[in-house]
Amino acid sequence: MPRFHLIRDGFFSEARTLRATFDERFADPRSARADRFVWDYWHVPDQYTHLRTPGWEYFPEDLYTRFHEQLVLWGRRTLGCWDISPPWLSCYVEGCAQQLHSDVPHGPWAFVYSLTPGSRAFQGGETEILRPEVLDYWSNFAQAPNRERDSFTRRIAPRFNRLVVFDPRFPHGVTPVRGTQDPRQGRLVLHGWFTEPRVFVEGAHEDEVVSEILDAGLAPAGEVLAELSPLHGVLSLRLTVAATGAVSAIKVLANTLVRLEAPGVGEATALRRMKALLKKLEFGPAAGTTEVTLPLLFQ
């Protein structure tokens, strides 16, 4: 699994219905219907150029609600984030782009969900993310066989019904779109941030009981975390709790930990120590197993 981004293709079963809402509004280019007049042409010189509108208001309410609920549930299970920011719907045609920037204050994870046509009539429009080794350039310099663009950035195509989730601390942008001025043929995406990281529980054990045991059981982690203070990022773990109450498995779901300064304890040591603490927890017997998504924030 890549450390700082996740990709899920075929994310939403009603993606074509979402897309149809957009296509229907632009079907007649001579139409002056009111729902065509919702777009802001956002242009910040040398930084942002694209069309945008509040995504949660653009689609039929029931349809958008189903998409929103699926995305939120995925974020809770996979990242330990309870909600998303109100997403933007953005359209990119000829000349539109985003230059490199970062979004640290908004949430621990950013997302881009593509409704771009499957057969693209343009070039560019990729989500572009600076690679981790560029941010630690000199330690990797001697071993790098490639000195061209692909060695410095990762570009992810806006494939239809693709969800891309990435660490927004990394400088990122959108490569310039070239080849079409037709909104129906451009890059169309819903995008925002996952927010409110906290424990998410699914299964036989009660939420309150799990939270109380985690709070008490992780109290000794304060000393461990103090030693790990140079680390920054999010470590999301899934604990499988057996019916007996014992922790039967621990899986890393997402890990964006980086060491900000030296000397310090590395993320591998942090993960090993946290797993050791979690393995000791006892949640008590229940009627069945429970899955717990636990986000740990290092700041």
C-alpha positions in Angstrom: 0.0 0.0 0.0 1.4 3.4 -0.9 2.2 5.3 2.3 0.6 8.7 1.5 -2.3 8.0 -0.9 -5.0 5.5 -1.5 -7.0 4.7 -4.7 -10.4 3.0 -4.9 -11.8 2.4 -8.3 -15.5 1.7 -8.9 -16.3 3.5 -5.7 -20.0 4.4 -6.0 -22.7 2.3 -7.7 -24.7 5.3 -8.8 -21.8 7.2 -10.3 -23.5 7.3 -13.7 -26.6 8.9 -12.2 -24.5 11.6 -10.6 -22.8 12.2 -13.9 -26.1 12.3 -15.8 -27.2 15.3 -13.6 -24.3 17.3 -14.9 -24.7 16.1 -18.6 -28.4 16.9 -18.6 -27.8 20.5 -17.5 -25.2 21.1 -20.3 -27.1 19.1 -23.0 -28.3 22.2 -24.8 -25.5 24.9 -24.9 -28.0 27.5 -25.9 -30.2 26.9 -22.8 -30.5 29.7 -20.2 -32.1 27.6 -17.5 -31.4 28.8 -13.9 -29.5 25.7 -12.7 -26.7 26.4 -15.3 -25.8 29.6 -13.5 -24.2 28.1 -10.4 -20.5 28.1 -11.3 -17.8 30.4 -9.9 -14.8 30.9 -12.2 -12.1 30.7 -9.6 -8.9 32.2 -10.8 -5.9 33.0 -8.5 -3.0 34.0 -10.8 -0.2 31.4 -10.9 -2.2 29.2 -8.4 -5.8 28.1 -9.2 -7.9 28.3 -12.4 -11.1 26.2 -12.7 -14.9 26.3 -12.4 -16.4 25.3 -9.0 -19.7 25.1 -7.2 -20.8 23.6 -3.9 -21.1 19.9 -4.6 -23.7 19.1 -1.9 -26.2 21.6 -3.5 -25.7 20.6 -7.2 -27.2 17.1 -7.2 -30.7 15.8 -6.3 -30.8 15.7 -2.5 -31.5 11.9 -2.2 -28.8 11.0 -4.7 -26.2 13.2 -3.1 -27.1 11.9 0.4 -26.5 8.3 -0.7 -23.1 9.3 -2.0 -22.2 11.3 1.0 -23.2 8.5 3.4 -21.1 6.0 1.5 -18.1 8.2 1.5 -18.5 9.1 5.2 -18.8 5.4 6.2 -15.7 4.5 4.1 -13.8 7.2 5.9 -14.9 6.0 9.3 -14.0 2.4 8.6 -10.7 3.0 6.7 -9.3 6.3 8.2 -11.1 6.7 11.5 -12.5 10.1 10.3 -16.1 10.7 11.2 -17.1 13.2 8.6 -16.1 15.1 5.5 -15.9 18.8 4.7 -18.7 20.2 2.4 -17.3 19.1 -0.9 -16.7 21.2 -4.0 -17.7 20.1 -7.5 -15.0 21.4 -9.9 -14.9 21.4 -13.7 -11.6 21.8 -15.7 -11.5 22.7 -19.3 -8.8 24.2 -21.6 -6.2 26.0 -19.5 -7.6 25.0 -16.1 -5.1 23.8 -13.5 -3.9 23.9 -9.9 -0.3 24.7 -9.0 1.4 22.9 -6.1 0.0 23.8 -2.7 -0.8 22.0 0.6 -3.9 21.9 2.7 -2.7 21.2 6.2 -5.5 23.0 8.3 -8.5 21.3 6.6 -8.2 17.7 7.7 -5.8 14.8 8.0 -6.8 13.4 4.5 -7.9 15.0 1.3 -10.1 13.3 -1.3 -10.8 13.6 -5.0 -13.8 11.7 -6.5 -13.8 11.7 -10.3 -16.9 12.0 -12.5 -14.7 12.6 -15.5 -15.9 10.8 -18.7 -14.4 7.4 -19.2 -13.1 8.3 -22.7 -11.2 11.5 -22.1 -11.0 14.1 -24.8 -8.2 16.1 -23.1 -4.7 15.7 -21.9 -3.6 16.5 -18.4 -6.0 16.9 -15.5 -4.1 14.4 -13.2 -3.9 14.8 -9.5 -0.2 15.5 -9.0 1.5 14.8 -5.7 5.1 15.5 -4.8 6.9 12.2 -3.9 8.2 11.7 -0.4 11.7 11.2 -1.6 11.8 14.7 -3.1 11.0 16.2 0.4 14.1 14.3 1.6 16.0 14.8 -1.6 19.6 14.5 -0.7 19.3 11.3 1.3 18.0 9.6 -1.9 20.0 11.5 -4.5 22.8 9.0 -5.1 20.4 6.1 -5.5 18.0 7.8 -7.9 18.4 6.5 -11.4 15.8 8.9 -12.9 16.0 12.7 -12.8 12.9 13.4 -14.8 9.4 14.5 -13.8 8.0 11.1 -12.9 10.8 10.7 -10.3 9.6 13.9 -8.6 5.8 13.7 -8.7 3.1 11.0 -8.8 0.4 11.7 -11.3 -3.0 10.0 -10.8 -5.4 10.0 -13.8 -9.1 11.2 -13.1 -10.6 7.8 -14.1 -14.4 7.8 -13.9 -15.8 6.6 -10.5 -12.3 6.7 -9.0 -11.7 7.9 -5.4 -8.2 9.2 -4.6 -7.4 9.9 -1.0 -4.1 11.5 0.0 -2.1 13.2 2.7 -2.8 16.9 2.1 0.5 18.0 3.8 2.2 16.9 0.6 2.5 19.6 -2.1 -0.1 18.7 -4.7 -2.0 20.2 -7.6 -3.8 19.4 -10.9 -1.9 19.3 -14.2 -3.1 21.7 -16.9 -6.1 20.5 -19.0 -5.5 20.8 -22.7 -7.8 19.8 -25.6 -11.4 20.7 -24.8 -13.5 23.7 -24.0 -16.7 21.6 -23.6 -17.6 21.2 -19.9 -19.1 17.8 -20.7 -15.7 16.6 -21.9 -13.6 18.2 -19.2 -12.3 17.0 -15.8 -15.2 16.8 -13.3 -14.5 16.0 -9.7 -16.0 16.2 -6.2 -13.3 17.0 -3.7 -12.8 17.9 0.0 -11.3 16.6 3.2 -12.0 13.9 5.7 -12.4 15.4 9.2 -13.1 14.7 12.9 -10.8 11.7 13.5 -12.0 9.5 16.4 -12.6 5.9 17.3 -15.2 4.0 15.1 -16.8 0.8 16.4 -18.8 -1.9 14.5 -19.8 -5.2 16.1 -21.0 -6.8 19.3 -19.1 -4.7 21.8 -20.8 -1.4 22.9 -19.2 1.8 21.7 -19.0 3.3 25.2 -17.3 0.2 26.6 -14.7 0.1 23.9 -14.0 3.8 24.3 -13.6 3.6 28.0 -11.2 0.6 27.8 -9.2 2.3 25.1 -8.9 5.5 27.1 -7.7 3.6 30.2 -5.6 1.1 28.3 -3.8 3.8 26.3 -3.1 6.0 29.3 0.5 4.6 29.5 0.9 5.6 25.9 1.5 9.2 27.0 5.1 8.4 28.0 5.6 6.5 24.7 4.1 9.4 22.7 6.4 11.9 24.5 9.4 9.9 23.2 7.9 10.0 19.7 7.2 13.7 19.6 9.4 14.3 16.5 6.8 12.3 14.6 4.0 14.0 12.7 1.0 12.5 10.9 -1.8 9.9 11.4 -1.6 6.2 12.1 -5.0 4.5 11.5 -5.3 0.9 12.9 -8.1 -1.7 12.8 -8.4 -3.8 15.9 -10.3 -7.0 15.7 -11.8 -7.9 19.1 -12.8 -11.5 19.6 -16.0 -12.5 21.4 -13.8 -13.3 24.4 -12.7 -9.6 24.5 -9.1 -10.2 23.5 -7.5 -8.3 20.6 -7.1 -11.0 18.0 -5.6 -8.9 15.2 -4.2 -5.4 14.5 -4.1 -4.1 10.9 -2.5 -0.9 9.7 -5.1 0.8 7.5 -3.2 4.1 6.8 0.1 5.5 7.9 1.3 9.0 7.2 3.9 9.3 10.0 7.1 11.2 9.2 9.9 12.2 11.5 10.2 16.0 11.6 13.6 16.2 13.3 16.5 14.0 14.5 17.3 12.3 16.8 14.0 10.7 17.4 12.1 7.4 17.3 11.1 6.2 13.8 7.6 5.3 12.8 8.4 1.6 12.8 9.3 1.8 16.5 6.1 3.8 17.1 4.0 1.2 15.4 5.7 -1.6 17.3 5.2 0.1 20.7 1.5 1.0 20.0 0.7 -2.6 18.9 2.3 -3.9 22.0 0.0 -1.7 24.2 -3.1 -2.5 22.2 -2.5 -6.3 22.3 -2.7 -6.1 26.1 -6.2 -4.7 26.1 -9.2 -6.7 27.3 -12.7 -5.6 26.2 -14.8 -8.2 28.0 -17.0 -11.0 26.5 -19.7 -10.2 23.9 -22.0 -12.0 21.6 -19.6 -11.7 18.7 -16.5 -10.0 17.2 -16.0 -6.3 16.9 -14.0 -4.2 14.5 -12.5 -1.0 15.9 -10.9 1.7 13.7 -8.5 3.7 15.8 -6.8 6.8 14.5 -3.7 8.0 16.3 -2.7 11.6 15.6 0.9 12.7 16.1 1.4 16.5 16.0 
